[in-house]
Every structure is written in structure tokens, then in C-alpha cells.
Amino acid sequence: MKSPSPLPDDHLHALVQVSGDLPAMPHVASEALQKMSNPDVRVEDLQRILAKDPALAARVLKLANSSFYARSRTIATLRDAVVVVGLKTVRALILASVTRDLFDPFGLTEKLLWEHAVGCALAARTLAVTLRFSKQEECFLAGLLHDVGKMILLTHRSEPMRRIIEEVYNNPSLSFVDEERETFGFDHSQVGHLLAAKWRFPEEIIEAIACHHRPASAKIVPALTVIVHLANAYCHKLALGPTKRPDLDLSTVVSARALRLKPEKLAAIEASIRSVVETEASCYS
């Protein structure tokens, strides 16, 4: 698959050293996603696949019984859970579960990164719904994976990456991208786009991950990348993750201007995102 963002030779050389260690998509998740690509997939078929992964099955049941769906009865079977939440949500949950596994063991640093990943996924989906953007599932997925390169670097370049995370946590004015490029010669968005390509995600998802710090560079589905960029900014303002900027003026964010969102609308969306995160985030833990 052609990369949406060509890299300088020195960066590409460094990334190749990392890319050989990128994890493959787990078997159960790959099987489930392949089955779900068939528009005629049966709930029973998906139920049998999910049952092979008890942890994943438990998360589907947990979400189906969450207050988000407000059912009058307890959902006790995996089949009923799949029916209640819907195939698109099950797909998102599978991908969230796969991504979460990259964050184990779950220390404080990993917890902060996962909190940010889920927050950005929910924020991106909330923005897509509010703006009536049709690619809501794609927004969730791109938001979830936008910073997955940080986790890869934390795994394979542990000591310098932990230092960078600590420095940004203590000084939010610092840029992850700048610190990573100075340290490694490349940044987490480039590593993340390699993982997304290895997992054979659609090109617009790869692009959103690669360009989430420079949305103007997106060419395939620019709106998707712009939404992820703004969702990321909302997470910084809401202190979801290692970068905490509660005083951030969202109206100055380039993606907010691109979407022509006025301060009142931005504030209303912030309230919606806060509510969704409080209600739903625990379902992905």
C-alpha cells in the first residue's frame, strides 16, 4: 500500500529498524474483522468467533449492559450483546481491545496513554456525530490509534520515550513531536502509520494517523484527519492523557477554524465529549 506521507530517507531508515518489531493483528480479532467485512454476516457466526477470546467477549457484554444503552433488562448472552450494540460498535470494540493489549503491562505511563487513546476515539466519534460526518466508525478508529506509535516507541525505545513522556507531562508546552524527532530522528505519527499499514487499515485511517499533527497535509479524506486533530485538542483541554492544557482556547486550534466552529459550538461539543467519556470510557478498560 502506498504511504500517504513520504518520509525523508534518514527517517525512513530509522523507521525500518522499528517496523520489523511491530505486532501483527491477533488471530481472533483478524478473523472477526474479516467475517464482519461480509455484509451478510450472521450474529451467530460472530458470536462463535468472539467466544474464543473470553476477555473480548466480556468487554462486549460489559458495553451492552452499560448505562449508554440503558436497557430495561440485563444482557446475559453474547448473542444478545452483539444485537444490542450493533456490528459497527462490536468492530470498534474489537479494535479497541486489540489496541489495549499493546499497552500491557499497565503502569501509570501506559494508563495515561490509554486514557488519551480512548478519550480521543470517543471525542472524534462525538465530533463526527455532531457535524453529521458519515465516517463515524472511522473517526473512532483513527482517534483510538492516532498515538499508537507512542506505545510502540515505549516498548522498543523504553528509556528515552519514558523520559519524553515525563517531560511533556511536567511541561505541557513541550511538543511530543519535537522531542521525539530530536531524540529518534522520527516521531510517533510516522511509527503509527507503519503499524496501521501493517494491519491493512484503509488508506484514510493510515493518513489520519500519519497526519494528525499536520491536518492540512491530508489529501485522501481531509475531514477525517481534521476531526482527529480537533479531538486530540479536546483531550488536551480535558486533561485526558499525559498532555494537560485546561486553559487551551479551542477557537485558536487550526482544525476548529477549518471546521468553522464558533466558541459557543465548541463549548457545547466539549460538554458532550465530557459526558460521553464519563459514561462510556470504562467499557474499553
HUHU-V753674 format. One line per field, one symbol per residue. ss: DSSP state (2 for helix, 1 for strand, 0 for the rest). phi: phi as a letter, one per 30 degrees, with the letter a starting at -180 (. if undefined). psi: psi as a letter, one per 40 degrees, with the letter a starting at -180 (. if undefined). A space follows every 10 residues. Layout:
# HUHU-V753674
ss: ???
phi: ???
psi: ???
This chain:
# HUHU-V753674
ss: 0000000022 2222222220 0000002222 2222220000 0022222222 0002222222 2222000000 0000000222 2222202222 2222222222 2000000222 2222222222 2222222222 0000022222 2222200222 2222220222 2222222222 0000022222 2222000222 2222222200 0022222222 0000222000 0222222222 2222222000 0000000002 2202222200 0022222222 2222222222 22220
phi: .dddbeceed dddddedddd cddddedddd dddddddddc ecedddeddd ddbeddeddd ddddcddech ddbddccddd dddddjdddd dddedddddd ddcddcdddd ddddeddded dddddddddd dhdddddddd ddddcecddd dddddcbedd dddddddddd bdddceeddd dddcjabddd dddddddddi dedddedddd cdcbddddbd bedddddded dddeddddhc jdcbbdcddd dcdedddddh cdedddddde dddedddddc eddcd
psi: hhhegiiidd dddddddddd ehiihidddd dddddeehee iidddddddd eegddddddd ddddeiedef ieihheiddd dddddidddd dddddddddd deeiigaddd dddddddddd dddddddddd efhdgddddd ddddededdd dddddefddd ddddddddde geeihddddd ddddeiiddd ddddddddef iidddddddd eeegdeehdc gddddddddd dddddddefg adhhgdehhd eehdddddef hidddddddd dddddddddd ddee.
